[in-house]
Amino acid sequence: MMNIKEKISVVTGAGKGIGRAIARMLLKRGAFVVLVARRTHVLKDLQKKIDKNEERSLIIGADISDEKQVVHLFDKVRKELGPVQILINNAGVGTKKPMEVQSYNTADWDRIVNTNLKGSFFSAREALRSMQEKRLGTIINIVSITGIKAAPNVLPYSVSKFGMMALGQTLLAENLKLGIKIHNICPGTTNTSIWDKKETPVSEAKRKRMLKPEDIASVAEFLLTLPKNVRIDEVVVLPNYFPVELWDYAILEDNDSESRDE
């Protein structure tokens, strides 16, 4: 079993949801965690809860869709802490409402694809500079079930997640010989703040049936602690008692029974 303790870990989108849960897990396992998000006040609140003395974490505010900010982020980590050994490529944004292809404008496309895909590429590229030199490291991409099967009405999100899958597969093919591990985690619907931003609300009963961010953190922990000679390239994580075709917005309407035991 691999040891996470003392490893320098960068978590993008660490302020909320899956990123926050994975950051908590890494700190509990003894890693040094770099908390990254655009809004640093959210990170400071998290740091107070999980690392009161600020001994095992570092906050860096950055918009990962901005190449210069990402380069600065990883330069800062290398100078102040050392080479990055774990990257959690988690930061991402979603669509606000279901919309068919012809209705999407360029601004919506750029907002989603630039963060989810370009940001993941920028982060992986910079992390690999240290990992390749040391011939050691792990990158976990938090993708989506919509990166495996295209979803109607969320085109830029689905495209960005398919791109992340290709990114992870390419990184694996190029870095396997160096001993660097690349994992793609593809969660189904997960109860995070992304649903708060939807113009089509989702009932609390349905949200309770979704995965929890801690579920994904447990999967990440499993992957990070695999034996050195074991690799798992892709993991699909789905919630029980929730429709598999979760991209169908019809299932988000309150026209079905909510009588299932939670």
C-alpha positions as CSV (number, residue, x, y, z in Angstrom):
1,M,0.0,0.0,0.0
2,M,1.4,3.4,-1.0
3,N,1.8,6.1,1.7
4,I,0.3,9.6,1.2
5,K,2.0,11.0,4.2
6,E,4.2,14.1,3.6
7,K,3.4,14.1,-0.1
8,I,2.9,17.6,-1.6
9,S,-0.6,17.6,-3.1
10,V,-2.3,20.3,-5.1
11,V,-6.1,20.2,-5.1
12,T,-7.8,22.6,-7.6
13,G,-11.4,23.7,-6.8
14,A,-10.7,22.9,-3.1
15,G,-13.2,25.3,-1.7
16,K,-16.3,23.2,-2.1
17,G,-17.8,19.9,-2.9
18,I,-15.5,17.1,-4.2
19,G,-12.3,19.2,-4.0
20,R,-13.1,20.1,-0.4
21,A,-13.7,16.5,0.6
22,I,-10.5,15.3,-1.1
23,A,-8.5,18.0,0.6
24,R,-9.9,16.9,4.0
25,M,-8.9,13.3,3.2
26,L,-5.4,14.2,2.2
27,L,-4.8,16.1,5.3
28,K,-6.1,13.3,7.5
29,R,-3.7,11.0,5.7
30,G,-0.8,13.3,6.5
31,A,-0.2,15.0,3.1
32,F,0.8,18.6,2.7
33,V,-2.1,20.1,0.8
34,V,-2.1,23.2,-1.5
35,L,-5.7,24.5,-1.6
36,V,-6.5,26.2,-4.9
37,A,-9.6,28.2,-5.9
38,R,-10.6,31.5,-7.3
39,R,-12.1,32.7,-4.0
40,T,-9.5,32.6,-1.3
41,H,-12.0,33.5,1.5
42,V,-13.7,30.1,0.9
43,L,-10.3,28.4,1.3
44,K,-9.5,30.3,4.5
45,D,-12.7,29.0,6.0
46,L,-11.8,25.5,5.0
47,Q,-8.3,25.9,6.3
48,K,-9.6,26.9,9.7
49,K,-11.6,23.8,9.9
50,I,-9.1,21.2,8.7
51,D,-5.7,22.8,9.5
52,K,-6.1,25.4,12.3
53,N,-2.4,26.0,12.7
54,E,-1.8,26.2,9.0
55,E,1.1,23.7,9.4
56,R,0.0,21.2,6.6
57,S,-1.7,23.4,4.1
58,L,-1.1,26.4,1.8
59,I,-3.7,28.6,0.2
60,I,-3.2,29.9,-3.4
61,G,-5.9,31.9,-5.2
62,A,-5.9,31.1,-8.9
63,D,-8.2,30.9,-11.9
64,I,-7.0,27.7,-13.6
65,S,-8.5,28.8,-16.9
66,D,-5.8,31.5,-17.0
67,E,-2.5,30.0,-18.1
68,K,-0.3,32.6,-16.5
69,Q,-2.0,32.1,-13.1
70,V,-1.5,28.3,-13.3
71,V,2.2,28.7,-14.2
72,H,2.6,31.0,-11.2
73,L,0.7,28.6,-9.0
74,F,3.1,25.7,-9.6
75,D,6.2,27.9,-9.6
76,K,5.1,29.1,-6.1
77,V,4.6,25.5,-4.9
78,R,8.0,24.4,-6.2
79,K,9.8,27.3,-4.6
80,E,8.1,27.2,-1.2
81,L,7.4,23.5,-0.7
82,G,9.1,21.4,-3.4
83,P,8.0,19.2,-6.3
84,V,4.3,18.4,-6.6
85,Q,3.7,14.7,-6.0
86,I,-0.1,14.5,-6.3
87,L,-2.4,16.6,-8.4
88,I,-6.2,16.5,-8.0
89,N,-7.6,18.0,-11.2
90,N,-11.0,18.9,-9.8
91,A,-11.9,22.5,-10.5
92,G,-14.8,22.8,-12.9
93,V,-18.0,24.7,-13.7
94,G,-21.3,23.4,-15.1
95,T,-24.2,24.5,-17.2
96,K,-26.9,26.6,-15.6
97,K,-29.9,25.3,-17.5
98,P,-30.7,22.6,-20.1
99,M,-30.1,24.0,-23.5
100,E,-29.8,22.6,-27.0
101,V,-26.8,23.0,-29.2
102,Q,-28.1,25.9,-31.3
103,S,-28.9,27.9,-28.3
104,Y,-25.5,28.0,-26.7
105,N,-23.5,31.2,-27.1
106,T,-19.7,31.5,-27.3
107,A,-19.4,33.0,-23.8
108,D,-21.2,30.0,-22.2
109,W,-19.0,27.6,-24.2
110,D,-15.7,29.4,-23.2
111,R,-16.7,29.7,-19.6
112,I,-17.1,25.9,-19.2
113,V,-14.6,24.5,-21.6
114,N,-11.8,26.9,-20.6
115,T,-12.1,26.0,-16.9
116,N,-12.9,22.3,-17.2
117,L,-10.6,21.3,-20.0
118,K,-8.0,24.0,-20.6
119,G,-7.6,24.4,-16.8
120,S,-7.0,20.7,-16.4
121,F,-4.5,20.7,-19.2
122,F,-2.6,23.7,-17.8
123,S,-2.5,22.1,-14.3
124,A,-1.4,18.7,-15.5
125,R,1.3,20.1,-17.8
126,E,2.8,22.1,-14.9
127,A,2.6,19.3,-12.4
128,L,4.3,16.9,-14.8
129,R,7.4,19.1,-15.0
130,S,8.3,18.0,-11.4
131,M,6.8,14.5,-11.7
132,Q,8.8,13.6,-14.8
133,E,12.0,14.9,-13.3
134,K,11.5,12.8,-10.2
135,R,9.9,9.9,-12.1
136,L,7.2,9.8,-9.5
137,G,3.7,11.2,-9.1
138,T,0.0,10.8,-9.4
139,I,-2.6,12.8,-11.2
140,I,-6.3,12.2,-10.6
141,N,-8.7,13.8,-13.0
142,I,-12.3,14.3,-11.6
143,V,-14.2,13.8,-14.9
144,S,-17.9,12.9,-15.1
145,I,-20.2,10.2,-16.3
146,T,-21.0,12.6,-19.1
147,G,-17.4,12.2,-20.2
148,I,-18.2,8.6,-21.1
149,K,-21.7,9.0,-22.7
150,A,-22.6,12.3,-24.3
151,A,-25.4,14.2,-22.6
152,P,-28.1,16.2,-24.4
153,N,-28.7,19.8,-23.3
154,V,-25.3,20.2,-21.6
155,L,-23.0,20.3,-24.7
156,P,-20.0,22.3,-23.5
157,Y,-19.9,20.4,-20.2
158,S,-20.0,17.0,-21.9
159,V,-17.4,18.1,-24.5
160,S,-15.1,19.3,-21.7
161,K,-15.4,16.1,-19.8
162,F,-14.8,13.9,-22.9
163,G,-11.7,16.1,-23.4
164,M,-10.6,15.4,-19.8
165,M,-10.9,11.7,-20.5
166,A,-8.7,12.0,-23.5
167,L,-6.3,14.1,-21.5
168,G,-6.0,11.4,-18.9
169,Q,-5.6,8.6,-21.4
170,T,-2.9,10.6,-23.3
171,L,-1.0,11.4,-20.1
172,L,-1.1,7.8,-19.1
173,A,0.3,6.7,-22.5
174,E,3.1,9.2,-22.3
175,N,4.1,8.8,-18.7
176,L,3.5,5.2,-17.9
177,K,7.2,4.4,-18.6
178,L,8.2,6.9,-16.0
179,G,6.1,5.3,-13.2
180,I,3.7,8.2,-13.0
181,K,0.1,7.2,-12.4
182,I,-2.9,8.8,-14.0
183,H,-6.4,8.0,-12.9
184,N,-9.7,9.3,-14.3
185,I,-12.6,9.2,-11.8
186,C,-16.0,9.5,-13.5
187,P,-18.7,10.3,-10.9
188,G,-22.4,10.2,-11.5
189,T,-24.6,12.9,-10.0
190,T,-23.0,14.2,-6.8
191,N,-24.7,16.5,-4.3
192,T,-22.5,19.6,-4.5
193,S,-23.1,23.3,-4.9
194,I,-23.2,22.9,-8.7
195,W,-26.9,22.1,-8.3
196,D,-27.5,25.3,-6.4
197,K,-26.7,27.2,-9.6
198,K,-29.1,25.4,-11.8
199,E,-32.1,27.5,-13.1
200,T,-34.1,24.2,-12.9
201,P,-34.2,23.3,-9.2
202,V,-33.7,19.7,-8.0
203,S,-35.7,18.6,-5.0
204,E,-33.9,17.8,-1.7
205,A,-35.3,14.3,-1.8
206,K,-33.5,13.6,-5.1
207,R,-30.3,15.4,-3.9
208,K,-30.2,13.1,-0.9
209,R,-30.1,10.1,-3.3
210,M,-27.0,11.5,-5.1
211,L,-23.5,10.6,-4.3
212,K,-21.8,12.6,-1.5
213,P,-18.5,14.4,-2.1
214,E,-17.0,12.1,0.6
215,D,-17.8,9.1,-1.6
216,I,-15.6,10.4,-4.3
217,A,-12.9,11.3,-1.8
218,S,-12.9,7.7,-0.6
219,V,-12.4,6.5,-4.2
220,A,-9.5,9.0,-4.6
221,E,-8.0,7.7,-1.3
222,F,-8.3,4.1,-2.6
223,L,-6.4,5.0,-5.9
224,L,-3.7,6.9,-4.1
225,T,-3.0,4.0,-1.7
226,L,-2.8,1.3,-4.4
227,P,0.4,-0.8,-4.4
228,K,3.1,0.7,-6.5
229,N,2.8,-2.0,-9.2
230,V,-1.0,-1.7,-9.5
231,R,-2.8,0.8,-11.7
232,I,-6.4,1.5,-12.3
233,D,-6.9,3.9,-15.2
234,E,-10.6,4.7,-15.0
235,V,-13.3,4.4,-12.3
236,V,-17.0,5.0,-12.8
237,V,-18.8,5.8,-9.6
238,L,-22.6,5.8,-9.6
239,P,-25.2,6.3,-6.8
240,N,-27.5,3.5,-5.9
241,Y,-31.2,4.2,-6.2
242,F,-30.8,6.9,-8.7
243,P,-31.5,6.6,-12.5
244,V,-28.5,5.7,-14.5
245,E,-29.5,8.0,-17.3
246,L,-29.0,10.9,-15.0
247,W,-28.4,13.4,-17.8
248,D,-32.1,13.2,-18.8
249,Y,-33.5,16.3,-17.3
250,A,-37.0,14.7,-17.2
251,I,-35.9,12.7,-14.2
252,L,-35.2,15.9,-12.3
253,E,-38.8,16.9,-12.5
254,D,-40.9,16.1,-9.4
255,N,-43.3,13.8,-11.2
256,D,-42.2,10.5,-9.9
257,S,-42.5,8.9,-6.5
258,E,-40.4,10.2,-3.6
259,S,-41.5,7.4,-1.3
260,R,-38.2,5.4,-1.5
261,D,-36.5,5.0,1.9
262,E,-33.5,7.3,2.2
